[in-house]
Amino acid sequence: MQRKIRILIAKPGLDGHDRGAKVIARALRDAGMEVIYTGLRQTPEQIVAAAVQEDVDCIGLSILSGAHMTLFPRVLELMRAQGLEDVILFGGGIIPDEDVPKLKALGVAEIFTPGASTQAVIEYLRELCPVGRLTRSRSIESRTPSSSSRSTGRTDSTRSASRHSRRSMTCS
């Protein structure tokens, strides 16, 4: 049996709005992926420690607070320090269009902004991790598909899912 794609969804910083993160977590779970949701107000150190502990394929950050140009680089720095160069970092939330290329240049694989469909996120992650964990020796850049081969759009942050601090959401 093939291993499920494992994704950590986190809300870094002091942002207390997690509805969009929960919608994405539930959609990924319903699509057959294993999702670990860390809950609100996580530090970059807590996020990366959880990613190491859970042996995830991808980390998704939901940021609405405007701190994306601080939080994404810090998470990337910690990921590299922990040898997680093969783990995909993606994100969503209220991120200005002019900051998206800067974040991608730093190593963020993709940014999904308001209006992206959950299906676009699912398809994107399946394209990156078609059989679960790829070998640890592959870099983030070698796993990022070309921009012309996917559709991103904007995330819907208006629906709610169940509220738990740290919960593994899996399909049976």
WOJO-V606061 format. One record per residue. N is the residue number from 1. RES is the residue in three letters. SS is DSSP state (H for helix, E for strand, - for the rest). PSI is psi in whole degrees, 0 to 359 (* if undefined). D_CENTER is the distance of its C-alpha to the mean C-alpha in Angstrom with 2 decimals. Layout:
n=N res=RES ss=SS psi=PSI d_center=D_CENTER
n=N res=RES ss=SS psi=PSI d_center=D_CENTER
//
This chain:
n=1 res=MET ss=- psi=136 d_center=24.55
n=2 res=GLN ss=- psi=138 d_center=21.29
n=3 res=ARG ss=- psi=139 d_center=18.42
n=4 res=LYS ss=- psi=151 d_center=15.50
n=5 res=ILE ss=- psi=130 d_center=12.04
n=6 res=ARG ss=E psi=125 d_center=10.40
n=7 res=ILE ss=E psi=133 d_center=6.83
n=8 res=LEU ss=E psi=125 d_center=6.39
n=9 res=ILE ss=E psi=128 d_center=5.49
n=10 res=ALA ss=E psi=152 d_center=7.45
n=11 res=LYS ss=- psi=95 d_center=9.95
n=12 res=PRO ss=E psi=157 d_center=11.47
n=13 res=GLY ss=- psi=200 d_center=15.04
n=14 res=LEU ss=- psi=3 d_center=17.68
n=15 res=ASP ss=- psi=126 d_center=16.10
n=16 res=GLY ss=- psi=9 d_center=17.33
n=17 res=HIS ss=- psi=108 d_center=16.07
n=18 res=ASP ss=- psi=12 d_center=13.47
n=19 res=ARG ss=H psi=314 d_center=14.70
n=20 res=GLY ss=H psi=320 d_center=12.00
n=21 res=ALA ss=H psi=320 d_center=9.26
n=22 res=LYS ss=H psi=323 d_center=11.89
n=23 res=VAL ss=H psi=314 d_center=12.62
n=24 res=ILE ss=H psi=315 d_center=9.27
n=25 res=ALA ss=H psi=315 d_center=9.44
n=26 res=ARG ss=H psi=319 d_center=13.02
n=27 res=ALA ss=H psi=318 d_center=12.75
n=28 res=LEU ss=H psi=318 d_center=10.59
n=29 res=ARG ss=H psi=313 d_center=13.14
n=30 res=ASP ss=H psi=337 d_center=15.94
n=31 res=ALA ss=- psi=4 d_center=15.03
n=32 res=GLY ss=- psi=9 d_center=15.71
n=33 res=MET ss=- psi=155 d_center=12.49
n=34 res=GLU ss=E psi=125 d_center=12.47
n=35 res=VAL ss=E psi=130 d_center=10.06
n=36 res=ILE ss=E psi=118 d_center=10.50
n=37 res=TYR ss=E psi=122 d_center=10.26
n=38 res=THR ss=- psi=344 d_center=11.54
n=39 res=GLY ss=- psi=186 d_center=13.28
n=40 res=LEU ss=- psi=159 d_center=14.41
n=41 res=ARG ss=- psi=48 d_center=15.50
n=42 res=GLN ss=E psi=142 d_center=13.79
n=43 res=THR ss=- psi=158 d_center=14.85
n=44 res=PRO ss=H psi=323 d_center=12.98
n=45 res=GLU ss=H psi=318 d_center=15.40
n=46 res=GLN ss=H psi=320 d_center=14.57
n=47 res=ILE ss=H psi=312 d_center=10.81
n=48 res=VAL ss=H psi=322 d_center=11.82
n=49 res=ALA ss=H psi=318 d_center=14.74
n=50 res=ALA ss=H psi=321 d_center=12.90
n=51 res=ALA ss=H psi=319 d_center=10.76
n=52 res=VAL ss=H psi=311 d_center=14.25
n=53 res=GLN ss=H psi=320 d_center=15.98
n=54 res=GLU ss=H psi=354 d_center=13.86
n=55 res=ASP ss=- psi=57 d_center=13.79
n=56 res=VAL ss=- psi=159 d_center=10.29
n=57 res=ASP ss=- psi=328 d_center=9.55
n=58 res=CYS ss=E psi=150 d_center=5.81
n=59 res=ILE ss=E psi=129 d_center=3.76
n=60 res=GLY ss=E psi=125 d_center=1.26
n=61 res=LEU ss=E psi=134 d_center=4.89
n=62 res=SER ss=E psi=117 d_center=7.56
n=63 res=ILE ss=E psi=120 d_center=10.68
n=64 res=LEU ss=- psi=355 d_center=14.04
n=65 res=SER ss=- psi=349 d_center=16.38
n=66 res=GLY ss=- psi=3 d_center=16.93
n=67 res=ALA ss=- psi=19 d_center=15.95
n=68 res=HIS ss=H psi=327 d_center=13.13
n=69 res=MET ss=H psi=352 d_center=15.63
n=70 res=THR ss=H psi=315 d_center=16.16
n=71 res=LEU ss=H psi=314 d_center=12.94
n=72 res=PHE ss=H psi=310 d_center=10.78
n=73 res=PRO ss=H psi=322 d_center=13.92
n=74 res=ARG ss=H psi=317 d_center=14.57
n=75 res=VAL ss=H psi=316 d_center=11.36
n=76 res=LEU ss=H psi=317 d_center=12.02
n=77 res=GLU ss=H psi=314 d_center=15.63
n=78 res=LEU ss=H psi=324 d_center=15.12
n=79 res=MET ss=H psi=314 d_center=13.01
n=80 res=ARG ss=H psi=320 d_center=15.94
n=81 res=ALA ss=H psi=332 d_center=18.45
n=82 res=GLN ss=- psi=5 d_center=17.24
n=83 res=GLY ss=- psi=28 d_center=17.39
n=84 res=LEU ss=- psi=36 d_center=13.74
n=85 res=GLU ss=- psi=337 d_center=14.30
n=86 res=ASP ss=- psi=357 d_center=13.40
n=87 res=VAL ss=- psi=130 d_center=9.86
n=88 res=ILE ss=E psi=131 d_center=7.46
n=89 res=LEU ss=E psi=122 d_center=5.49
n=90 res=PHE ss=E psi=170 d_center=4.24
n=91 res=GLY ss=E psi=174 d_center=5.07
n=92 res=GLY ss=E psi=168 d_center=7.77
n=93 res=GLY ss=E psi=203 d_center=11.04
n=94 res=ILE ss=- psi=93 d_center=14.44
n=95 res=ILE ss=- psi=120 d_center=14.28
n=96 res=PRO ss=- psi=143 d_center=17.63
n=97 res=ASP ss=H psi=323 d_center=18.09
n=98 res=GLU ss=H psi=342 d_center=19.92
n=99 res=ASP ss=H psi=341 d_center=17.04
n=100 res=VAL ss=H psi=310 d_center=14.65
n=101 res=PRO ss=H psi=326 d_center=16.87
n=102 res=LYS ss=H psi=317 d_center=17.13
n=103 res=LEU ss=H psi=320 d_center=13.45
n=104 res=LYS ss=H psi=323 d_center=13.40
n=105 res=ALA ss=H psi=330 d_center=16.62
n=106 res=LEU ss=H psi=338 d_center=15.21
n=107 res=GLY ss=- psi=2 d_center=12.72
n=108 res=VAL ss=- psi=127 d_center=9.49
n=109 res=ALA ss=- psi=315 d_center=9.20
n=110 res=GLU ss=E psi=152 d_center=8.75
n=111 res=ILE ss=E psi=126 d_center=8.98
n=112 res=PHE ss=E psi=120 d_center=9.64
n=113 res=THR ss=E psi=173 d_center=12.49
n=114 res=PRO ss=E psi=131 d_center=14.90
n=115 res=GLY ss=E psi=345 d_center=16.46
n=116 res=ALA ss=E psi=141 d_center=13.84
n=117 res=SER ss=- psi=152 d_center=14.55
n=118 res=THR ss=H psi=329 d_center=12.46
n=119 res=GLN ss=H psi=323 d_center=14.30
n=120 res=ALA ss=H psi=320 d_center=13.07
n=121 res=VAL ss=H psi=314 d_center=9.39
n=122 res=ILE ss=H psi=310 d_center=10.95
n=123 res=GLU ss=H psi=320 d_center=13.28
n=124 res=TYR ss=H psi=312 d_center=11.02
n=125 res=LEU ss=H psi=324 d_center=9.12
n=126 res=ARG ss=H psi=324 d_center=12.66
n=127 res=GLU ss=H psi=321 d_center=14.08
n=128 res=LEU ss=H psi=322 d_center=12.04
n=129 res=CYS ss=- psi=65 d_center=12.62
n=130 res=PRO ss=- psi=337 d_center=15.79
n=131 res=VAL ss=- psi=33 d_center=17.25
n=132 res=GLY ss=- psi=212 d_center=14.66
n=133 res=ARG ss=- psi=125 d_center=14.87
n=134 res=LEU ss=- psi=172 d_center=16.43
n=135 res=THR ss=- psi=145 d_center=18.88
n=136 res=ARG ss=- psi=339 d_center=17.97
n=137 res=SER ss=- psi=351 d_center=20.12
n=138 res=ARG ss=- psi=140 d_center=18.02
n=139 res=SER ss=- psi=166 d_center=16.35
n=140 res=ILE ss=H psi=316 d_center=13.17
n=141 res=GLU ss=H psi=324 d_center=15.66
n=142 res=SER ss=H psi=346 d_center=17.33
n=143 res=ARG ss=H psi=359 d_center=14.33
n=144 res=THR ss=- psi=118 d_center=13.45
n=145 res=PRO ss=- psi=162 d_center=15.58
n=146 res=SER ss=- psi=150 d_center=18.00
n=147 res=SER ss=H psi=337 d_center=17.30
n=148 res=SER ss=H psi=349 d_center=20.27
n=149 res=SER ss=H psi=7 d_center=18.98
n=150 res=ARG ss=- psi=164 d_center=16.25
n=151 res=SER ss=- psi=124 d_center=16.16
n=152 res=THR ss=- psi=278 d_center=13.49
n=153 res=GLY ss=- psi=211 d_center=15.13
n=154 res=ARG ss=E psi=147 d_center=14.03
n=155 res=THR ss=E psi=142 d_center=12.19
n=156 res=ASP ss=- psi=118 d_center=14.76
n=157 res=SER ss=- psi=35 d_center=14.61
n=158 res=THR ss=- psi=356 d_center=18.02
n=159 res=ARG ss=- psi=158 d_center=17.85
n=160 res=SER ss=- psi=150 d_center=17.69
n=161 res=ALA ss=- psi=176 d_center=16.87
n=162 res=SER ss=- psi=152 d_center=18.52
n=163 res=ARG ss=- psi=116 d_center=18.14
n=164 res=HIS ss=- psi=145 d_center=17.68
n=165 res=SER ss=- psi=309 d_center=16.86
n=166 res=ARG ss=- psi=107 d_center=15.28
n=167 res=ARG ss=E psi=135 d_center=15.38
n=168 res=SER ss=E psi=123 d_center=14.63
n=169 res=MET ss=E psi=109 d_center=14.51
n=170 res=THR ss=- psi=156 d_center=16.08
n=171 res=CYS ss=- psi=146 d_center=18.48
n=172 res=SER ss=- psi=* d_center=21.90
//
